[in-house]
């Protein structure tokens, strides 16, 4: 990094990745790292409860998202959600009434649930969501061909964020998923406290810490990043956050 007023290297230069260091000289190291909530790895008590509360808040019902009509198994909030279900503490043969167990136990993750993909975006030309739509079209075709109990799971793609191209892409999505049986794609806005929870980071009241558990936690299964960089050198912060939460990411290739 050089000053415009001098040909000498700028002493205050900073870099965000190791690759950028090869292009610059006399730089100070400032690697992008996930925030504290995403770096602590340990088991957490009440994980399933927090996941259930998250999806209760997200309100994934056909009234809010018409495309989800008959896409999920039956659920009755707050006793069950598309990804969690409460189990009765009494005899296993006790019938449920209107989907509500009594007495109610803490929720547990559904054994067979919809796969959840998540992507955060500012809906600009830097991210080509056409690539994702093509991939989802192929997945739906393959999943439909397999069918049966040994087929591929259904997929819910949850996209967070606001931006100028949102209406255009969501219009395309609404038209495409009218013919999809195994894929749904929705756009929603998450509170700052819910975003790390969706990525797989949970709060432990006993430790007073945000902690990370193993995968298959009931939150997102895969993160999606379609950001393209003009220099191909900067790693998007959304990828860093997902990595910090232990979430696998499908993204365009970036040097690191």
C-alpha positions as CSV (number, residue, x, y, z in Angstrom):
1,X,0.0,0.0,0.0
2,X,1.6,3.3,-1.1
3,X,0.7,6.9,-0.2
4,X,-0.5,9.1,-3.0
5,X,1.9,11.8,-1.9
6,X,5.0,9.6,-1.7
7,X,6.5,6.6,-3.5
8,X,7.6,5.2,-0.1
9,X,5.5,2.3,1.4
10,X,2.8,3.6,3.8
11,X,3.7,2.6,7.3
12,X,0.0,2.3,8.4
13,X,-1.1,-0.3,5.9
14,X,-3.4,-3.1,7.1
15,X,-4.3,-6.4,5.4
16,X,-7.3,-8.7,5.8
17,X,-5.9,-12.0,4.5
18,X,-2.6,-13.7,3.9
19,X,-3.0,-13.5,0.1
20,X,-3.2,-9.7,0.2
21,X,0.1,-9.6,2.1
22,X,1.8,-10.9,-1.1
23,X,0.5,-7.8,-2.9
24,X,1.4,-5.3,-0.3
25,X,4.6,-4.3,1.6
26,X,5.2,-2.9,5.1
27,X,1.8,-3.8,6.3
28,X,0.5,-4.6,9.7
29,X,-1.4,-7.8,10.3
30,X,-5.2,-7.5,10.8
31,X,-6.7,-10.8,9.9
32,X,-10.4,-11.1,9.9
33,X,-11.6,-13.3,12.7
34,X,-15.0,-14.4,13.9
35,X,-16.4,-12.5,16.8
36,X,-16.3,-14.0,20.4
37,X,-19.7,-15.6,20.1
38,X,-18.4,-17.8,17.3
39,X,-15.1,-19.1,18.7
40,X,-15.9,-21.0,21.9
41,X,-16.5,-24.8,21.3
42,X,-18.3,-26.8,24.0
43,X,-21.6,-28.5,24.6
44,X,-24.6,-26.4,25.6
45,X,-27.6,-27.2,27.8
46,X,-31.0,-26.3,26.4
47,X,-29.8,-26.2,22.8
48,X,-33.0,-27.8,21.4
49,X,-35.1,-25.4,23.5
50,X,-33.3,-22.4,22.0
51,X,-33.7,-23.8,18.5
52,X,-37.4,-24.3,19.1
53,X,-37.7,-20.7,20.4
54,X,-35.9,-19.4,17.4
55,X,-38.3,-21.0,14.9
56,X,-41.2,-19.9,16.9
57,X,-40.0,-16.3,16.5
58,X,-39.4,-16.8,12.8
59,X,-43.0,-17.8,12.4
60,X,-42.6,-20.2,9.4
61,X,-46.3,-20.7,8.7
62,X,-48.2,-20.4,5.5
63,X,-50.0,-17.3,6.7
64,X,-46.6,-15.5,6.7
65,X,-45.0,-17.5,3.8
66,X,-47.7,-18.8,1.4
67,X,-45.1,-20.9,-0.4
68,X,-44.7,-23.1,2.7
69,X,-48.2,-24.5,2.5
70,X,-48.0,-28.3,3.0
71,X,-44.2,-28.2,2.7
72,X,-43.5,-29.0,6.4
73,X,-44.8,-31.8,8.6
74,X,-47.7,-30.7,10.8
75,X,-46.7,-28.5,13.8
76,X,-48.4,-26.5,16.5
77,X,-46.5,-23.5,17.9
78,X,-45.1,-23.4,20.6
79,X,-45.3,-27.1,21.1
80,X,-43.7,-28.0,17.8
81,X,-42.0,-26.3,14.9
82,X,-40.9,-27.4,11.4
83,X,-37.6,-28.5,13.0
84,X,-38.4,-29.4,16.6
85,X,-41.1,-31.4,18.4
86,X,-42.1,-31.7,22.0
87,X,-42.4,-35.2,23.5
88,X,-44.8,-36.2,26.4
89,X,-43.2,-37.2,29.7
90,X,-46.0,-39.8,30.3
91,X,-46.4,-43.3,28.7
92,X,-45.3,-43.6,25.1
93,X,-48.8,-44.8,24.1
94,X,-50.5,-41.7,25.4
95,X,-52.2,-40.0,22.3
96,X,-51.6,-36.4,21.4
97,X,-54.6,-34.1,21.3
98,X,-54.5,-31.7,18.3
99,X,-50.8,-32.2,18.1
100,X,-50.2,-30.9,21.6
101,X,-48.5,-33.4,24.0
102,X,-49.5,-33.3,27.7
103,X,-47.7,-33.1,30.0
104,X,-45.1,-31.3,27.8
105,X,-41.4,-32.1,27.9
106,X,-38.6,-29.9,26.5
107,X,-38.5,-29.9,22.7
108,X,-36.2,-32.2,20.8
109,X,-35.0,-32.1,17.2
110,X,-37.0,-33.9,14.6
111,X,-35.3,-37.1,13.5
112,X,-36.2,-36.5,9.8
113,X,-36.4,-32.8,9.1
114,X,-36.1,-30.4,6.2
115,X,-32.5,-29.4,5.4
116,X,-31.8,-25.7,6.1
117,X,-29.6,-23.5,3.9
118,X,-28.9,-19.9,4.9
119,X,-27.4,-17.0,3.0
120,X,-27.1,-13.3,4.1
121,X,-26.9,-10.8,1.3
122,X,-27.2,-7.1,0.5
123,X,-28.9,-8.1,-2.8
124,X,-26.5,-6.3,-5.1
125,X,-24.9,-7.1,-8.4
126,X,-21.9,-8.5,-6.6
127,X,-23.9,-11.6,-5.8
128,X,-25.4,-13.6,-8.6
129,X,-28.3,-15.5,-7.1
130,X,-29.0,-16.9,-10.6
131,X,-26.3,-19.5,-9.8
132,X,-28.2,-20.6,-6.7
133,X,-31.6,-20.8,-8.5
134,X,-30.0,-23.0,-11.2
135,X,-28.6,-25.3,-8.5
136,X,-32.0,-25.5,-6.7
137,X,-33.7,-26.3,-10.0
138,X,-31.3,-29.2,-10.6
139,X,-31.7,-30.4,-7.0
140,X,-35.5,-30.4,-7.2
141,X,-35.3,-32.4,-10.5
142,X,-33.0,-35.0,-9.0
143,X,-34.9,-35.3,-5.7
144,X,-38.2,-35.7,-7.6
145,X,-36.7,-38.5,-9.8
146,X,-35.5,-40.4,-6.7
147,X,-38.6,-40.0,-4.5
148,X,-39.5,-42.7,-1.9
149,X,-38.1,-43.2,1.5
150,X,-34.5,-43.3,0.3
151,X,-34.8,-40.0,-1.6
152,X,-33.1,-36.7,-0.9
153,X,-34.5,-34.4,1.9
154,X,-36.5,-31.3,1.2
155,X,-34.6,-28.0,1.4
156,X,-35.6,-24.7,2.8
157,X,-33.3,-21.8,1.7
158,X,-33.5,-18.9,4.1
159,X,-32.1,-15.6,2.8
160,X,-31.6,-12.7,5.1
161,X,-30.9,-9.1,4.2
162,X,-32.2,-6.1,2.2
163,X,-31.0,-4.5,-1.0
164,X,-31.9,-3.2,-4.5
165,X,-32.2,-6.5,-6.3
166,X,-34.3,-8.3,-3.7
167,X,-37.7,-7.8,-5.4
168,X,-36.3,-9.0,-8.8
169,X,-34.8,-12.2,-7.4
170,X,-37.7,-13.0,-5.1
171,X,-40.1,-12.6,-8.0
172,X,-38.0,-15.2,-10.0
173,X,-38.0,-17.5,-6.9
174,X,-41.8,-17.3,-6.5
175,X,-42.3,-18.2,-10.2
176,X,-39.8,-21.1,-10.1
177,X,-40.9,-22.7,-6.9
178,X,-44.5,-23.1,-8.1
179,X,-43.1,-26.1,-9.9
180,X,-40.8,-27.3,-7.1
181,X,-41.8,-30.1,-4.7
182,X,-38.6,-30.5,-2.7
183,X,-37.3,-26.9,-2.4
184,X,-38.6,-23.7,-0.9
185,X,-36.8,-20.3,-0.7
186,X,-37.9,-17.5,1.6
187,X,-36.5,-14.1,2.5
188,X,-36.7,-12.8,6.1
189,X,-35.0,-10.4,8.5
190,X,-33.3,-11.7,11.6
191,X,-32.5,-9.8,14.8
192,X,-28.8,-9.5,15.7
193,X,-29.3,-12.1,18.5
194,X,-31.0,-14.6,16.3
195,X,-28.4,-14.6,13.4
196,X,-25.6,-16.5,15.3
197,X,-28.3,-18.9,16.7
198,X,-29.4,-19.7,13.2
199,X,-25.7,-20.4,12.2
200,X,-25.3,-22.8,15.2
201,X,-24.1,-20.7,18.1
202,X,-26.1,-21.1,21.3
203,X,-26.2,-19.3,24.7
204,X,-25.5,-21.2,27.9
205,X,-27.1,-19.5,30.9
206,X,-25.0,-21.7,33.2
207,X,-21.7,-20.5,31.7
208,X,-23.0,-17.1,30.7
209,X,-21.3,-17.7,27.4
210,X,-22.2,-18.2,23.8
211,X,-21.0,-21.7,22.8
212,X,-20.9,-23.9,19.7
213,X,-22.1,-27.5,19.5
214,X,-21.5,-30.1,16.9
215,X,-23.4,-30.1,13.6
216,X,-26.9,-31.4,13.2
217,X,-28.0,-28.9,15.8
218,X,-31.3,-28.0,14.2
219,X,-30.0,-24.7,12.9
220,X,-28.6,-24.2,9.5
221,X,-26.9,-27.1,7.7
222,X,-25.0,-25.2,5.0
223,X,-24.2,-21.5,4.5
224,X,-24.3,-20.0,1.0
225,X,-22.1,-17.1,-0.2
226,X,-22.4,-15.9,-3.8
227,X,-20.3,-12.7,-3.2
228,X,-17.8,-12.0,-6.0
229,X,-14.9,-9.7,-5.4
230,X,-13.3,-7.6,-8.1
231,X,-9.9,-8.4,-6.7
232,X,-10.7,-11.9,-5.6
233,X,-8.6,-11.2,-2.5
234,X,-11.1,-10.2,0.2
235,X,-12.8,-13.0,2.2
236,X,-16.5,-11.9,2.8
237,X,-17.2,-11.4,6.5
238,X,-20.3,-13.6,6.2
239,X,-18.0,-16.5,5.4
240,X,-15.9,-15.7,8.4
241,X,-18.9,-15.7,10.7
242,X,-20.2,-19.0,9.3
243,X,-16.7,-20.6,9.7
244,X,-16.5,-19.3,13.2
245,X,-19.8,-21.1,14.0
246,X,-18.6,-24.3,12.5
247,X,-21.0,-24.0,9.6
248,X,-19.9,-25.5,6.3
249,X,-20.0,-22.9,3.5
250,X,-20.6,-23.3,-0.2
251,X,-19.0,-20.2,-1.8
252,X,-17.1,-18.9,-4.8
253,X,-13.4,-19.5,-4.5
254,X,-11.3,-17.0,-2.6
255,X,-7.6,-17.0,-2.0
256,X,-6.8,-17.1,1.8
